Amino acid sequence: MAELNLVEAVRSALSKALEEDPTVVVLGEDVGIDGGVFRATDGLWQHFGSGRVLDTPLSEAAIAGVSVGLAAQGMKPVVEIQFQGFIHATLDQMANHAARLRNRTRGRLTCPMVLRAPYGGGVHAPEHHSESIEALFAHIPGLRVVIPSSPARAYGLLLSAIRDPDPVVFFEPKRIYRAFKEDVAPDGAGLPLDKAFVLREGGDVSVISWGAATRDCLEAADVAAGEGVDVEVIDVATLKPYDAATLLASVRKTGRCVIVHEAPRTAGFGAEIAARVAEEALDALVAPVRRVTPPDIVPPLPRQEQLYLPSKDDVCAAIREVMTWQ
């Protein structure tokens, strides 16, 4: 057992994948000698060499395109995009090639690549560094979208993503990269993809989230417990394809649903979950589904980002609101 923060868990998973599988390569801007902008790849270039950990030119489109080619020819590239705000340049390759390769070749070729990027706000970053656009990638058939919310889940989910035969977009919540540590068993065991994690069981209200926002939800659940409200907290973890069965079972049990995410409200992934609940669990609801999200604006500059991001207090307010319905 090792006590790791989230960025250390990512590095440990990358090291394990490079060690166990010679077809795995890590590539991206500054991932080699400098160890990545958040030091997620620190030390890997020195240990595994420049043939396995590759610094690339500053071109996200080229990085993604090269990775699709590598994956089609039997390699397993793990790509780092420095910030999610720079990821738009990869969309052509990811949507038109990585996501379609299995279908286009009728299964003759697959695309076992992972596209990693830190995402979300909370670190006082400038423009293009605080986005949460996970719903954009979740809308593309053929891509799997995974977001860990703790060091242990980052380790296990990243290993499973690297071992998956199809393309995975892996977004890492940078607000909690170094926020806390937990015990991680660096034994190479993966965690199941496409499976939600019940972080706290409860019977009064289901609070559903992913990424850094799950920490706010857990803190809000502690506050609610002091007010006599029993909150169930669920980490979606894999947004595409998501574990609807676990979410619906929880909502049917509690009758109340609060969805929390850092992405803007309109067409955020929470809207998909709310629609699914309305379609399949409407008869169980005793209160309207409540979403806790930022407004539909560009993430503000650092001095105002705490006014933009959902907080523990916002989640508490939503819990109190749905509990007024009996």
Secondary structure by P-SEA (a helix, b strand, c coil): cccccaaaaaaaaaaaaaaacccbbbbcccccccccccccccccccccccccbbbbcccaaaaaaaaaaaaaabbbbbbbcccccccccaaaaaaccccccccccccccccbbbbbbbbbccccccccccccaaaaaaacccbbbbbbccaaaaaaaaaaaaaccbbbbbbbccccccccccccccccccccccccccccccccbbbbbcccaaaaaaaaaaaaaaacbbbbbbccccccccaaaaaaaaaaaccbbbbbbcccccccaaaaaaaaaaaccccccccccccccccccccccccccccccccaaaaaaaaaaaaccc
